[in-house]
Amino acid sequence: MDVTLTVNGVEHRRDVEPRMLLVHFLRDELGLTGTHWGCDTSNCGTCVVLIDGEPVKSCTTLAAMTVGHEVRTVEGLEQDGQLDPVQQGFMEEHGLQCGFCTPGMMLTARALLDGNPDPSTAEIREAISGQLCRCTGYATIVRSIRWAAEHGGGGNGATPAAQSEAQEQEVGS
């Protein structure tokens, strides 16, 4: 089956089996190994990617189902050499240990902050409730997402510099 998928803003055309899962397309066809493959049953959340800005578990999504949609992986968070505030928050607040759940957590956090730039702790915990972390106990992950929210992390994943530039343009208009 011939498919063309848009991943991190770039179109990729491949001939794949109709049953190929998105997680395998990303990892095996595109070499985007930041998307982890964990449980194969959509329980752990390590495979989360964003499809049209919404968190989706790629281990239960067929690659062909994403034709015509924008897929964003953890590799697509960084823009022009600048870490996304979510990535920076995970560094600043030590929101990872082994790192296996981190890409899915970061993408879930990005989606949360895009829809709610100032979430409460309860809202953060609810947003990540579909993700399993066996290392941190979630406290540092919640702090990491809070850090991102407090440092310009809300609103479509724009970097703080891009947000400042946009605000300056609005004021100058």
C-alpha positions as a Markdown table, in Angstrom:
| # | Residue | x | y | z |
|---|---|---|---|---|
| 1 | Met | 0.0 | 0.0 | 0.0 |
| 2 | Asp | 1.4 | 3.4 | -1.0 |
| 3 | Val | 1.1 | 6.0 | 1.7 |
| 4 | Thr | 2.3 | 9.6 | 2.1 |
| 5 | Leu | 2.5 | 10.7 | 5.7 |
| 6 | Thr | 3.4 | 14.1 | 7.1 |
| 7 | Val | 5.7 | 13.7 | 10.1 |
| 8 | Asn | 7.2 | 16.7 | 11.8 |
| 9 | Gly | 6.2 | 18.9 | 8.9 |
| 10 | Val | 7.9 | 16.7 | 6.2 |
| 11 | Glu | 6.1 | 14.4 | 3.8 |
| 12 | His | 7.3 | 10.8 | 3.6 |
| 13 | Arg | 6.1 | 8.4 | 0.9 |
| 14 | Arg | 6.5 | 4.7 | 1.4 |
| 15 | Asp | 5.1 | 1.4 | 0.2 |
| 16 | Val | 4.0 | -0.4 | 3.4 |
| 17 | Glu | 1.8 | -3.3 | 4.5 |
| 18 | Pro | -1.7 | -2.1 | 5.2 |
| 19 | Arg | -1.5 | -3.5 | 8.7 |
| 20 | Met | 1.7 | -1.6 | 9.6 |
| 21 | Leu | 1.4 | 0.2 | 12.9 |
| 22 | Leu | 2.4 | 3.8 | 13.1 |
| 23 | Val | 5.0 | 3.1 | 15.8 |
| 24 | His | 6.7 | 0.7 | 13.4 |
| 25 | Phe | 6.4 | 3.2 | 10.5 |
| 26 | Leu | 8.1 | 5.9 | 12.5 |
| 27 | Arg | 10.8 | 3.7 | 13.9 |
| 28 | Asp | 11.5 | 1.3 | 11.0 |
| 29 | Glu | 10.7 | 3.3 | 7.9 |
| 30 | Leu | 11.7 | 6.8 | 9.1 |
| 31 | Gly | 14.3 | 6.0 | 11.7 |
| 32 | Leu | 12.6 | 8.1 | 14.3 |
| 33 | Thr | 13.4 | 6.0 | 17.3 |
| 34 | Gly | 12.3 | 8.6 | 19.9 |
| 35 | Thr | 8.8 | 7.0 | 19.7 |
| 36 | His | 9.2 | 4.0 | 22.0 |
| 37 | Trp | 7.4 | 0.7 | 21.6 |
| 38 | Gly | 6.4 | -0.7 | 25.0 |
| 39 | Cys | 3.4 | -2.8 | 25.8 |
| 40 | Asp | 1.7 | -3.2 | 22.3 |
| 41 | Thr | -1.7 | -2.9 | 24.0 |
| 42 | Ser | -1.9 | 0.9 | 24.5 |
| 43 | Asn | -1.6 | 0.6 | 28.3 |
| 44 | Cys | 1.8 | 2.2 | 28.9 |
| 45 | Gly | 1.8 | 5.3 | 26.7 |
| 46 | Thr | 5.5 | 5.2 | 25.7 |
| 47 | Cys | 4.4 | 5.2 | 22.1 |
| 48 | Val | 2.4 | 8.5 | 22.2 |
| 49 | Val | 2.7 | 10.8 | 19.3 |
| 50 | Leu | 0.6 | 13.8 | 18.4 |
| 51 | Ile | -1.8 | 13.5 | 15.5 |
| 52 | Asp | -3.2 | 16.9 | 14.6 |
| 53 | Gly | -2.1 | 18.1 | 18.0 |
| 54 | Glu | -3.8 | 15.3 | 20.0 |
| 55 | Pro | -2.0 | 12.6 | 21.9 |
| 56 | Val | -2.5 | 9.2 | 20.2 |
| 57 | Lys | -1.0 | 5.8 | 21.1 |
| 58 | Ser | 0.9 | 4.8 | 17.9 |
| 59 | Cys | 1.1 | 1.1 | 18.9 |
| 60 | Thr | -2.6 | 0.7 | 18.1 |
| 61 | Thr | -2.9 | 3.2 | 15.2 |
| 62 | Leu | -2.3 | 2.0 | 11.6 |
| 63 | Ala | 0.1 | 4.1 | 9.7 |
| 64 | Ala | -2.4 | 4.3 | 6.8 |
| 65 | Met | -4.9 | 5.9 | 9.2 |
| 66 | Thr | -2.7 | 9.0 | 9.5 |
| 67 | Val | -2.7 | 9.9 | 5.8 |
| 68 | Gly | -3.9 | 13.5 | 5.5 |
| 69 | His | -3.0 | 14.3 | 9.2 |
| 70 | Glu | 0.0 | 15.9 | 10.8 |
| 71 | Val | 2.0 | 13.5 | 12.9 |
| 72 | Arg | 4.4 | 15.0 | 15.4 |
| 73 | Thr | 7.1 | 13.0 | 17.3 |
| 74 | Val | 9.4 | 13.9 | 20.1 |
| 75 | Glu | 12.0 | 14.7 | 17.4 |
| 76 | Gly | 9.7 | 17.4 | 16.2 |
| 77 | Leu | 9.6 | 19.3 | 19.5 |
| 78 | Glu | 12.9 | 21.1 | 19.1 |
| 79 | Gln | 12.8 | 23.9 | 16.5 |
| 80 | Asp | 15.7 | 25.6 | 14.9 |
| 81 | Gly | 18.1 | 24.3 | 17.6 |
| 82 | Gln | 15.9 | 25.5 | 20.5 |
| 83 | Leu | 14.4 | 23.0 | 22.8 |
| 84 | Asp | 10.7 | 23.2 | 23.4 |
| 85 | Pro | 9.9 | 24.5 | 26.9 |
| 86 | Val | 8.6 | 21.0 | 27.7 |
| 87 | Gln | 11.9 | 19.5 | 26.9 |
| 88 | Gln | 13.7 | 22.2 | 28.9 |
| 89 | Gly | 11.4 | 21.7 | 31.8 |
| 90 | Phe | 12.2 | 18.0 | 31.9 |
| 91 | Met | 15.9 | 18.9 | 32.0 |
| 92 | Glu | 15.5 | 21.6 | 34.7 |
| 93 | Glu | 13.2 | 19.6 | 37.0 |
| 94 | His | 14.7 | 16.1 | 36.4 |
| 95 | Gly | 11.5 | 14.8 | 34.9 |
| 96 | Leu | 13.2 | 11.6 | 33.7 |
| 97 | Gln | 15.2 | 8.8 | 35.0 |
| 98 | Cys | 15.5 | 5.8 | 32.6 |
| 99 | Gly | 13.9 | 7.9 | 29.8 |
| 100 | Phe | 11.7 | 5.2 | 28.4 |
| 101 | Cys | 8.4 | 7.0 | 29.1 |
| 102 | Thr | 9.8 | 10.5 | 28.5 |
| 103 | Pro | 9.0 | 11.0 | 24.8 |
| 104 | Gly | 5.3 | 10.1 | 25.3 |
| 105 | Met | 5.2 | 12.2 | 28.5 |
| 106 | Met | 6.6 | 15.2 | 26.7 |
| 107 | Leu | 4.2 | 15.0 | 23.8 |
| 108 | Thr | 1.2 | 14.6 | 26.1 |
| 109 | Ala | 2.5 | 17.6 | 28.0 |
| 110 | Arg | 2.9 | 19.6 | 24.8 |
| 111 | Ala | -0.8 | 18.8 | 23.8 |
| 112 | Leu | -1.9 | 19.8 | 27.3 |
| 113 | Leu | -0.1 | 23.1 | 27.3 |
| 114 | Asp | -1.3 | 23.9 | 23.7 |
| 115 | Gly | -4.9 | 23.6 | 25.0 |
| 116 | Asn | -4.3 | 24.9 | 28.5 |
| 117 | Pro | -1.2 | 27.1 | 29.0 |
| 118 | Asp | -1.6 | 27.3 | 32.7 |
| 119 | Pro | -2.9 | 23.9 | 34.0 |
| 120 | Ser | -3.3 | 23.1 | 37.6 |
| 121 | Thr | -1.4 | 20.2 | 39.2 |
| 122 | Ala | -4.6 | 18.1 | 39.1 |
| 123 | Glu | -5.0 | 18.9 | 35.3 |
| 124 | Ile | -1.4 | 17.9 | 34.7 |
| 125 | Arg | -1.9 | 14.6 | 36.6 |
| 126 | Glu | -5.1 | 13.9 | 34.7 |
| 127 | Ala | -3.4 | 14.6 | 31.3 |
| 128 | Ile | -0.6 | 12.2 | 32.0 |
| 129 | Ser | -2.8 | 9.5 | 33.6 |
| 130 | Gly | -2.6 | 7.4 | 30.5 |
| 131 | Gln | 1.2 | 7.2 | 30.8 |
| 132 | Leu | 3.2 | 4.8 | 33.0 |
| 133 | Cys | 6.4 | 5.7 | 34.6 |
| 134 | Arg | 8.1 | 3.1 | 36.7 |
| 135 | Cys | 10.9 | 5.3 | 37.9 |
| 136 | Thr | 10.0 | 8.8 | 39.1 |
| 137 | Gly | 6.8 | 8.6 | 41.0 |
| 138 | Tyr | 5.5 | 11.4 | 38.8 |
| 139 | Ala | 6.4 | 14.3 | 41.1 |
| 140 | Thr | 9.3 | 15.4 | 38.9 |
| 141 | Ile | 7.3 | 14.9 | 35.8 |
| 142 | Val | 4.5 | 17.2 | 37.1 |
| 143 | Arg | 7.1 | 19.8 | 38.2 |
| 144 | Ser | 8.7 | 19.6 | 34.7 |
| 145 | Ile | 5.3 | 20.3 | 33.0 |
| 146 | Arg | 4.6 | 23.1 | 35.5 |
| 147 | Trp | 8.1 | 24.6 | 34.8 |
| 148 | Ala | 7.3 | 24.5 | 31.0 |
| 149 | Ala | 3.9 | 26.3 | 31.7 |
| 150 | Glu | 5.7 | 29.0 | 33.7 |
| 151 | His | 8.4 | 29.5 | 31.1 |
| 152 | Gly | 6.4 | 30.2 | 28.0 |
| 153 | Gly | 5.4 | 26.6 | 27.2 |
| 154 | Gly | 1.8 | 27.2 | 26.3 |
| 155 | Gly | 0.4 | 27.7 | 22.9 |
| 156 | Asn | 1.2 | 25.5 | 19.9 |
| 157 | Gly | 4.7 | 24.5 | 21.1 |
| 158 | Ala | 6.2 | 27.8 | 20.1 |
| 159 | Thr | 9.5 | 28.5 | 21.7 |
| 160 | Pro | 9.7 | 31.4 | 24.2 |
| 161 | Ala | 11.7 | 33.4 | 21.6 |
| 162 | Ala | 9.0 | 32.8 | 19.0 |
| 163 | Gln | 6.3 | 33.7 | 21.4 |
| 164 | Ser | 8.0 | 37.0 | 22.3 |
| 165 | Glu | 8.5 | 37.8 | 18.7 |
| 166 | Ala | 4.8 | 37.1 | 18.0 |
| 167 | Gln | 3.8 | 39.4 | 20.9 |
| 168 | Glu | 6.1 | 42.2 | 19.7 |
| 169 | Gln | 4.5 | 41.9 | 16.2 |
| 170 | Glu | 1.0 | 42.1 | 17.8 |
| 171 | Val | 2.0 | 45.2 | 19.8 |
| 172 | Gly | 3.6 | 46.8 | 16.7 |
| 173 | Ser | 0.4 | 46.2 | 14.6 |
